[in-house]
Amino acid sequence: MFLKQVKHWLIARANAARWRPIHDWAESRGGQFRLARDGQGFLIDQSKATPGSLRIEWGASQRAYIEGTELRMRCALGLHSDLQMMVLCKQLMEVLERTVFEAYTDTLKTRVDTDTPEEMRWLVMFPKVSSIESKLVRQRFGALGVNKELTTEWLEGELGPLLAQSSQDLLPDGHPFVLMTMRGNVYLRTAMAEPSLAKIQALVRLLEAACREASRINSKLSDRGPWPTTTSVAWHSSSPEENSPRH
């Protein structure tokens, strides 16, 4: 037991030193940096961030489609709860579609299990965006949402160009990546073998752009009145969002 505690302390100490630049960057933004309990991951909370309170986690993957470790982020915006949109790397979308199809055609199953993550269920529930302005974004990413027009608009403005740039230097072809709006928040999840300050900063910029565009759409919806939809049924969460972005 004593040796195990010593090993844990040594790992935590070594990682704290290795991640010092990330720690300093987080604090310079008014965030709080904390090591995970096992010392092999970290959490950043920034309650007074703009455009909304931000949580960043790096550690063991919480999704079967991402092996090893991942970076996940959540920005709380208070969007309309039905503003459900998603963009993900095209290869991942194809893999998840096959997985969902197999689940639906399994003779032992009549529906996708309720513990199946939203990013998989949405693939069979929501219409896909077929016309994306940027050729690079169209080639590398897939997009869908409860309303096709709103999802298309989300990818316009500053988000589209940033996605195109990210596909060249940050998110190589086939790299697992999901960006989505649900429960009033914006989430980002991607594979990351080793935390890098430069990559985290770039992904935060991408998330912030997605937040600004989602907020813009949300404000326009408030002015329009009735909620527009191109689907007959939209999945709603029956449980409140957890404190960590484990969606």
N, C-alpha and C positions, 0 to 999 in steps of 0.2 A: 504493500500500500504506500509506504514511504517513497519507494523508488518511483512508483507511478506518479506521485505528486511532484517529485523532483523533475521528472521528465516533462510533465505538463508545464511546470514553471519555466523550464529551459526553452521549450517550444514557444510559449507565449512571449518570453523575453526576446527571443531571436526574431519572431515575427513583428513584434512591436518596433524593433529597430529597423527592420526591412521596410515596414510600411510607414515610417516616420514622415516621408514627404506627403503621403495621403492624409495622415493625421494633421499635419501643419496646414495643408490646403483646406481641409474641412473646418478647422478652427478659424482660419482667416475669413471664411464665409459665415461665421457665426454658428457653425454646426458642432455637434458633440460626437466625438469618435470613441467607440468602445470596442474592445476585443470580444469575440465570441467566448463562451464559457470554456471551450476546449482550446482556446488560443489559436485556432487554425482558420479563423475567419474574422470579419469585423462588421460593425454596424455604424452608420452615420445618420444622425437625426438632426435636421435643420428645420426647426419649427417656424422660423420667421423668414423663410425663403420666398423668393418671387419667381413664378407667379403663385405658388402655393407651398405649403409645408412639404418637405422632401425627406424621404427615407431611402438610404442606399445600403444594400447588403451585398457582401461577397462571401461565398462559402459553398458548402456542398449543394449540388443541384437538387431542387425540389420537383423536377420534372423528368420523366423517363426519357424524353426525347433529347435531353442535354446530359451528356456523360461528364462525370467528374465534377468540376466546380463551375459556378455561374455568377454573374452580376445581375442583381435585380433592383429595380427602383420603383418607387411609388410617389406620385405628386398628388396631394389632395386639393381638388379645385372646387368641389361642390357643384359639379355639372348636373344637368338633368339626368336622373337615374336611368332613363331609357336611351341615353346617347351612347350606344354600343357600337364601336368601330374597331377594326383591327387591320394591321399591316404586318406581314411576316415574310421571311425569306421564302422564295418560291419552292426551293427543294424541300424545306421543312413542311410547307403547305401540302406538297404532294405526298410526303410520308404520312402526315397526319390524316389526310383524306383516305389513304389506303387502310390505315388503322381503324378509322371510324367505320368505313365500309365493311371491313371484316367483322367488326363488333355488331353491326346491324344485320349481317347475313348469317351470323352464328346461330345455328338452330337451337342453341340453349339460351339465347337471349332474345328478348322482344324489344329492347330499347338500349340506348347507351347508358351505362351506369351513372347514377347521380354524382359519383365522385370523379367522373371524367372531367378534366379541366375545361373551362369555357372555350379556350382556343381550339379545342377539338370539336366540341358540340356546335359551336357557331358555324363551322364549315358545312354542316348539313342544314342549318337553320336560316342563315342569312344570305342575301344575294351578293355575288361577287362583282367587283368593279371591273368593267371590261375596257374602259377608256381612261387611261392614265396619261397625262400630258407628256411627262418625261419618258423618253425611250428607255433610258437606263433603269429607271424605277420600274417601268413596265416589264423589262426583261428579268430583273433580279428579285422583285417582290410581288406578292399577291395581296389583295386588299378586299375586305368585305365588311358589311355592317347591317344593322337593322334597316337602314335606309341607304340605298345605293347613291343617291344624289349627295347626301350629306357626307358620306365617306369619300366620294370623289372630291368634294370641296375641301375636305380635311387635308388632302394630299396636294392641294394647290397652295399658293402663297409661299411661305418660307420653308415649309416642311418638305415639299417635293425636292427642291434643289439640295437640301441637306442630306436627304436620303440618297440621292444620286451620288453626292460626294462621298458619303459614308461607304457606299458600295465599292468605291475605288480604293480607299485607304484604311477603312476601319472594319468593315463587314465583308470579308472576301466571299466569293461565291460558295454557297453551301453552308456558311457559318450560321448556326441556329440563332435566330433573332425574332422577337415578338414585341410589338408595340400596340397597346390597346387601351380603349377607354371603357370603363364600366364602373358601376356603383359610385359615380360622381368623380372618379379619380382617373389618372392616366398612369399606365404601368409600362415598364420596359424590362425585358428579360433577354439575356444573351449569354452564350457560353464564354467563359473567360478562365483559361487555365491558371494564369498568374495575374494578380491585380496590378494594373499599371496606371499611374496618375494621369498620363497623357490620354489614355483610352477612356478612363473614367470621366475626365473633363470633357472630352469630345462627345461621349454618350449623354452626359448631363445637358450639353448644349442641344443635342438632338431631342431629348425629352422636353426641354423647355420650349423648343419650337413647336413640338406637338401639342404642348399645353396651351400655348398662345393661340394656335389655330383652333383647337377644340373650344377654348373660351370664346373665340370670335363666333364660331358656329352656334354655340350655346346662347350667346346674347341675341343673335338673330332669331333663334327659335322662340325666345321669350317675347320678341316683338310680333311674331307671326300668329301666335295664339295656339290653335290645336296642333298636337304633335303629328308630324308627317311620317308615314310609314309605307313601305312597299312590301311588307310581309304581313301575313294574317296573324301570326303568333310570334311573340318575342319572349325569350327565356328571361325570367326574373329571379334574382337571388332571394332566397327566403331567410338567409342568415346575414347578420351584420358583418361588415368588413373587419378582419382581424387587424391588430396593431401592426403586424408586419406584412409586407407585400407577398403573402403566400397564396396567391390566387391560382 
